Amino acid sequence: MKKSARYLCLAALTGAAAICLTGCGKVKKDYDVYFFNQKSEIAESLEELTDKYEEETGKKVKVFTVGTTEGSETMRSELKSKEYPTLFSSNAIAFEEWKSAGYATPVEDIQNEELKSLYESVPEALRLQFEGEGNYGIPYNMEGYGLIVDEQMLKEVMGAEDLEAFTEDYKAANYEEFQNMVIALDAFIKDGTAQTFTLNGTEYTTADKKTELTEKLNGVFAVAGAEKWTYGNHFGNYPISTVYENVYDVRESDPDKADQLKTPLVKSLQELDFLTRYTAGPDGAIERGPQYINSTVNGYDQAVQTFAESKAIFIKNGNWIYTNVAKVDQNVADRLTMLPMKVNFSDEDISVEGLDVEKMNRSIPEFVSQYYIINAKATDEEKKEAEDFLLWLNTSETGQDYIVNKFAFVPFNADESTVLDNPLSNALITYKVADDLLANPFDAVPSAWGTECYGKYIMEELFTNPDEWSGEELEKIADECIDYWKSGMEEW
């Protein structure tokens, strides 16, 4: 039933094959590449870029941009037309439809050897696959999230000139060491005295007095308690990652596999119970209760402002937060870096092959919002032109300049030599180069699971409860979340 549901649109799309074979190639076109783009925020810059491509190569690229909400329906129509896209974009979930209908060119069919090498250089965790296999696209960009901190704040809290050793020990530290660090940081915030803790077996001591900057601190973490998605989505990815390797694993697995989420979900809630005892508010520490989920006190914008005003040491968020922090304090924004989120799991909780707690504790989830895909039903000449443009876009000096400076993207093929204005994006590159990456299987969960189930329970039942959350209550929530997950899979 599940596979049949995935192919609901297959019949309509495969009908395009006959049209393309009999008529598409006969249409006289005034362009060399037709690119169907679903990333509307880069539409204007993309038009400029294609003008540059024509200036440099003499080849013309026609661009059609549509928002992702209505993109699939429009693209179905375009793919069936005589003037079909030769290059198009898709996210990993919608891609199932285009691959099933035969529109996606796999890496083995790429004729340009340089472009083929580019496909093969995409890290496994970021590849566009079908049913967990293959390699069908080039990522637009990378995004990622973790525990964000102002490096200057951390230096002054630690009384240190250099954070290199601390950062390496933090990445290697276990969850218990992380907890002890949080407790020590909280004690420093409250009384300004030296506090000792251990990371990766190395002892660290906070400063023995506060500075002008650290005097501003109200708590260890800024948490947007009023926004279900901030913990329902990205925080929920951590327990999901113990069971599901990637988005394809989520989509293809048997619904009963969700039963394995029970212990990871409970432990993720136990971790939230711990973290939210150390929350910074706009005017002091904030405790769980009605005000914790009050949007005027603890909404997303307020939490970001609390962090940007140096009232919290950490905020769990993504590289996209840079602009919002810069609006409050550019100096703070330019000093940001990203650390991994520590996880409250044991190796026995993890069923994903090749993944263990040590890997999770040093890695950050990185993902791709859209991919460039070459239309497999285009003519050989059209494919060649699309390949040439895609290679130029991702390797030429002009293309890279637009990706980084105009699109404001993190190139998937960035390396140590790539330096961006956003320091959080630079951090993503560091983790990517080290292969310290987790996938983002959350992107494929049943509709609204993160906000209307996992996140809803957290906000309405847990964040309003100032007492320690009982194991019985957390198990009940985990069971409800698993039932919701299974029901959602049956609707696919």
C-alpha positions in Angstrom: 0.0 0.0 0.0 2.8 2.4 0.9 4.6 2.0 -2.4 1.4 2.3 -4.3 0.7 5.6 -2.5 4.1 6.9 -3.6 3.4 6.2 -7.2 0.0 7.9 -7.3 1.4 10.5 -9.8 3.4 8.0 -11.8 0.8 7.2 -14.4 0.3 10.9 -15.2 4.0 11.5 -15.4 5.0 8.5 -17.4 2.5 9.6 -20.0 5.0 12.4 -20.7 7.5 9.9 -22.0 5.6 9.3 -25.2 5.1 13.0 -25.7 8.8 13.6 -25.3 9.9 10.8 -27.6 7.6 11.9 -30.4 7.5 15.6 -30.1 9.8 17.2 -27.5 12.9 17.1 -29.5 11.3 18.8 -32.5 10.5 22.0 -30.7 12.8 24.9 -31.7 14.1 26.5 -28.6 15.8 29.9 -28.1 17.8 28.6 -25.1 20.3 25.9 -24.4 19.2 25.0 -20.8 15.8 25.3 -19.2 16.2 25.3 -15.4 13.2 24.9 -13.2 14.1 26.4 -9.8 12.1 26.0 -6.6 14.2 28.2 -4.3 12.4 31.5 -4.7 14.7 33.5 -2.5 17.5 33.2 -5.1 15.4 34.0 -8.2 16.7 37.4 -8.9 20.4 36.5 -8.3 19.9 33.4 -10.4 18.7 35.5 -13.3 21.8 37.6 -13.0 24.0 34.5 -12.8 22.6 33.1 -16.0 23.4 36.4 -17.8 27.0 35.9 -16.6 27.0 32.4 -18.0 25.8 33.6 -21.4 28.5 36.3 -21.4 31.2 33.7 -20.6 30.1 30.8 -22.7 27.6 32.1 -25.2 25.0 29.7 -23.9 21.6 30.8 -22.9 19.8 29.5 -19.7 16.1 29.9 -19.3 15.0 30.1 -15.7 11.6 29.5 -14.3 11.2 30.0 -10.5 8.3 28.9 -8.4 7.8 28.6 -4.6 8.1 25.2 -3.1 4.5 25.1 -1.9 3.0 25.0 -5.4 6.2 23.7 -7.1 5.3 20.1 -7.5 2.0 20.7 -9.4 3.6 23.2 -11.7 6.6 21.0 -12.4 4.4 18.0 -13.3 2.8 20.2 -16.0 6.2 21.5 -17.2 7.8 18.1 -17.4 4.9 16.9 -19.6 5.2 19.9 -21.9 7.1 20.0 -25.2 9.4 22.6 -23.7 10.3 20.6 -20.6 13.0 21.6 -18.1 16.4 20.0 -18.8 17.5 20.8 -15.3 15.2 21.0 -12.3 15.2 21.1 -8.5 13.6 19.1 -5.8 13.9 18.3 -2.1 14.6 14.7 -1.0 11.0 13.7 -0.3 9.3 15.1 -3.5 12.2 13.5 -5.4 10.5 10.0 -5.0 7.9 11.1 -7.5 10.4 12.4 -10.1 12.6 9.3 -9.8 9.7 6.9 -10.0 8.6 8.6 -13.2 12.0 8.3 -14.7 13.1 11.9 -14.7 16.3 11.7 -12.6 19.7 11.1 -14.1 21.9 8.9 -11.9 25.6 9.6 -11.4 26.5 6.6 -13.6 24.8 8.3 -16.6 26.6 11.6 -16.3 28.8 12.0 -19.3 31.0 14.8 -18.1 33.7 13.1 -16.0 34.4 16.3 -14.1 30.8 16.6 -13.1 30.6 12.9 -12.3 33.5 13.4 -9.9 31.5 16.3 -8.3 28.5 14.1 -7.8 30.7 11.4 -6.2 32.3 14.0 -3.8 29.0 14.7 -2.1 29.2 13.2 1.4 27.1 10.1 1.9 24.9 11.9 4.5 24.0 14.6 2.0 23.4 12.6 -1.1 20.1 12.6 -3.0 19.1 8.9 -3.1 16.1 6.7 -3.9 15.1 4.0 -1.5 18.4 4.6 0.3 20.6 4.0 -2.8 22.1 5.9 -5.7 23.3 9.5 -6.2 21.0 11.7 -8.3 21.7 15.3 -7.7 24.0 18.2 -6.7 23.1 20.0 -3.4 22.1 23.6 -3.6 23.7 24.2 -0.2 24.2 22.9 3.3 22.4 23.9 6.4 23.0 22.6 9.9 22.4 23.1 13.6 23.9 22.6 17.0 24.7 24.4 20.2 25.7 28.0 19.3 28.0 30.0 21.5 29.7 33.4 21.5 33.4 32.5 21.6 34.3 35.7 23.5 31.7 34.9 26.1 33.1 31.4 26.5 36.7 32.7 26.7 35.7 35.1 29.5 33.7 32.5 31.4 36.6 30.1 31.2 39.3 32.8 31.8 41.0 31.6 28.6 42.8 33.2 25.7 42.4 30.2 23.4 39.4 27.7 23.1 41.1 25.2 20.8 41.8 22.6 23.6 38.5 23.2 25.3 36.6 22.7 22.0 38.4 19.4 21.2 37.7 18.1 24.7 34.1 19.2 24.5 33.6 17.3 21.3 35.0 14.2 22.8 33.2 14.6 26.2 30.3 12.3 27.2 26.8 13.4 28.3 27.6 13.1 32.0 30.6 15.4 31.6 28.4 17.8 29.7 25.8 17.8 32.6 28.6 18.6 35.1 29.8 21.4 32.9 26.3 22.9 32.7 26.0 22.7 36.5 29.4 24.4 36.9 28.5 27.2 34.5 25.2 27.8 36.2 27.0 28.1 39.6 29.5 30.6 38.0 26.6 32.7 36.7 24.9 32.7 40.1 27.9 33.6 42.3 30.9 34.5 40.0 33.3 32.1 41.7 35.6 29.5 40.2 33.9 26.2 39.3 35.7 23.0 38.3 34.5 20.4 35.8 35.9 17.7 33.6 35.7 17.3 29.8 37.2 14.2 28.1 39.1 13.5 31.3 40.7 17.0 31.3 39.9 19.3 34.3 38.7 22.9 33.6 38.0 25.7 35.9 35.9 28.8 35.2 37.1 32.3 35.9 37.1 33.3 39.6 35.3 36.6 38.9 32.9 38.1 36.4 33.8 40.5 33.6 31.6 43.2 32.1 30.4 40.7 29.5 29.8 37.7 31.8 28.0 39.9 34.3 25.1 40.1 31.8 24.4 36.3 32.0 21.0 35.2 33.4 21.3 31.5 32.6 23.1 28.8 30.6 20.7 28.3 27.7 18.3 30.5 25.8 15.2 28.3 24.9 12.2 29.4 22.8 9.7 27.5 25.0 6.7 29.1 23.2 7.7 27.7 19.8 7.0 24.0 19.3 9.1 23.7 16.2 12.4 24.8 17.9 12.5 21.6 20.0 9.8 19.5 18.3 11.7 19.5 15.0 15.5 19.8 15.3 15.8 18.5 18.9 13.5 15.6 17.9 16.0 14.7 15.1 18.5 13.3 17.7 16.3 10.4 19.0 15.1 9.8 15.5 18.7 9.5 14.3 19.3 6.6 16.7 16.8 4.5 14.7 16.7 5.9 11.2 19.8 6.4 9.1 18.3 9.1 6.8 15.1 10.3 5.2 15.0 7.3 2.9 15.1 4.9 5.8 12.1 6.7 7.4 10.1 6.5 4.2 10.9 2.9 3.3 10.8 1.2 6.7 8.0 -0.9 8.2 5.8 1.2 10.6 6.7 -1.2 13.5 10.3 0.0 13.3 9.1 3.1 15.2 8.8 0.9 18.3 12.6 1.2 18.6 12.1 4.9 19.3 10.7 4.3 22.8 13.9 4.5 24.8 15.6 7.3 22.7 12.4 9.4 23.0 12.2 9.0 26.7 15.9 9.9 27.1 15.5 12.9 24.9 12.8 14.2 27.2 14.9 13.5 30.2 17.6 15.6 28.6 15.1 18.4 28.0 14.1 18.2 31.7 17.8 18.8 32.6 18.5 21.5 30.1 15.4 23.6 30.8 16.4 24.0 34.5 19.1 26.4 33.4 17.2 28.8 31.1 18.0 32.4 30.7 15.1 34.9 30.4 15.2 38.6 29.3 15.3 39.8 32.9 16.8 36.9 34.8 16.6 33.1 35.0 13.3 31.7 33.9 11.6 28.7 35.4 9.3 26.2 33.7 5.6 27.2 34.1 3.1 29.4 32.3 5.6 32.1 31.5 8.0 29.5 29.9 5.6 29.0 27.0 4.5 32.7 26.9 5.5 34.0 23.5 6.0 37.6 24.7 8.5 36.3 27.3 10.0 33.2 25.8 9.1 33.1 22.1 11.6 32.6 19.3 12.5 36.2 18.7 12.8 36.8 22.4 15.1 33.8 22.9 17.3 34.9 20.1 17.5 38.4 21.6 18.2 37.0 25.1 21.2 35.1 23.6 22.3 38.0 21.4 22.3 40.4 24.4 24.8 38.0 26.1 22.3 36.9 28.7 22.7 33.2 27.9 25.9 31.2 27.1 24.2 28.8 24.5 21.3 28.6 22.2 20.4 25.4 20.2 19.8 26.6 16.6 21.2 26.6 13.1 23.5 28.6 10.9 20.6 30.7 9.7 20.4 32.4 13.1 23.4 34.7 12.2 21.3 37.4 10.5 18.9 37.7 13.5 21.7 37.9 16.0 23.5 40.5 13.9 20.3 42.7 14.0 20.7 42.8 17.8 24.6 42.9 18.0 26.8 42.5 15.0 29.9 42.0 17.3 28.3 39.0 18.9 27.2 37.6 15.5 30.7 37.8 14.2 32.0 35.8 17.2 29.7 32.9 17.0 30.6 29.2 16.6 28.8 25.9 16.8 29.4 23.0 19.1 27.7 19.6 18.9 24.6 19.0 21.0 25.4 16.2 23.6 23.0 13.3 23.6 21.6 11.3 26.5 21.9 7.9 24.8 24.0 4.7 25.2 25.3 2.6 22.3 22.5 0.1 23.1 19.9 2.7 22.2 21.3 3.1 18.7 20.2 0.7 16.0 21.7 2.5 13.0 24.6 0.6 11.6 28.0 2.3 12.0 26.7 4.9 14.4 27.6 5.1 18.1 27.3 7.6 20.9 30.8 8.9 20.4 30.0 9.8 16.8 26.8 11.5 17.7 28.5 13.5 20.4 31.1 15.0 18.1 28.8 15.6 15.1 26.1 18.0 14.0 23.1 17.4 11.7 23.6 18.8 8.3 21.1 18.7 5.5 20.2 19.9 2.0 17.0 21.8 1.2 17.1 21.4 -2.6 19.1 19.5 -5.2 19.9 20.2 -8.9 18.7 17.2 -11.0 19.3 16.6 -14.7 16.2 15.5 -16.6 16.8 11.9 -17.7 14.2 12.2 -20.5 16.0 15.1 -22.2 18.0 14.5 -25.4 21.7 13.7 -25.2 22.5 17.2 -26.4 20.2 18.8 -23.9 21.8 16.7 -21.1 25.2 17.8 -22.2 24.2 21.5 -22.0 22.7 21.0 -18.6 25.8 19.2 -17.4 28.0 22.0 -18.6 25.9 24.6 -16.8 25.7 22.6 -13.6 29.5 22.1 -13.6 30.2 25.8 -14.3 27.7 26.8 -11.5 29.5 24.7 -8.9 33.1 25.1 -9.9 33.7 28.4 -11.8 34.9 31.5 -10.0 31.7 33.3 -11.1 29.4 30.5 -10.0 31.1 30.1 -6.6 31.0 33.8 -6.1 27.2 33.9 -6.6 26.6 30.8 -4.5 28.5 32.2 -1.5 27.9 36.0 -1.8 24.6 36.4 -3.7 22.7 33.2 -2.7 24.3 33.3 0.7 24.6 29.5 0.6 27.2 27.2 2.1 28.6 25.2 -0.9 28.4 21.5 -0.4 31.9 21.2 -2.0 33.4 23.9 0.3 36.7 23.0 1.9 39.2 24.5 4.3 40.0 27.3 1.9 36.3 28.5 1.8 35.7 31.4 4.2 32.2 32.9 4.5 31.0 36.0 6.3 28.8 33.8 8.5 31.0 32.1 11.1 28.3 29.5 11.7 28.5 28.5 8.1 32.2 28.3 8.4 31.6 25.9 11.3 29.4 23.7 9.1 32.3 23.4 6.7 34.7 22.3 9.5 32.3 19.5 10.5 31.8 18.5 6.9 35.5 18.3 6.2 36.0 16.2 9.3 33.0 14.0 8.3 31.5 14.7 11.7 28.0 14.7 10.3 24.6 13.4 11.2 21.8 13.1 8.7 18.4 14.8 9.1 15.9 12.0 9.0 13.4 14.3 10.7 12.7 15.8 7.3 10.7 12.6 6.4 8.7 12.1 9.5 4.9 11.8 9.2 3.2 15.2 8.7 3.2 17.5 11.7 4.7 14.8 14.0 7.3 17.3 15.4 4.9 20.1 16.2 1.5 18.4 16.8 2.8 15.4 18.8 6.3 15.4 20.2 6.6 19.2 20.4 3.0 19.7 21.5 3.5 17.3 24.5 6.7 19.0 25.4 5.2 22.5 25.4 1.8 21.8 26.9 2.6 19.1 29.4 6.3 19.3 30.3 7.4 23.0 29.9 4.5 24.0 32.1 5.6 21.6 34.8 8.3 23.0 37.1 8.8 19.7 38.9 11.0 16.9 37.8 9.2 15.0 35.0 8.2 11.5 36.1 9.4 8.5 34.1 5.9 7.2 33.9 4.7 10.5 32.2 7.7 10.4 29.8 7.0 6.8 28.8 3.3 7.7 28.1 4.4 10.6 25.9 6.8 8.4 24.0 4.1 5.8 23.4 1.7 8.5 22.1 4.4 9.8 19.8 5.1 6.3 18.4 1.4 5.7 17.8 1.1 9.0 16.0 4.1 8.1 13.9 2.7 4.8 12.9 -0.7 6.3 12.0 1.0 8.9 9.9 3.0 6.2 8.0 -0.3 4.4 7.1 -1.5 7.5 5.3 1.5 7.7 3.0 
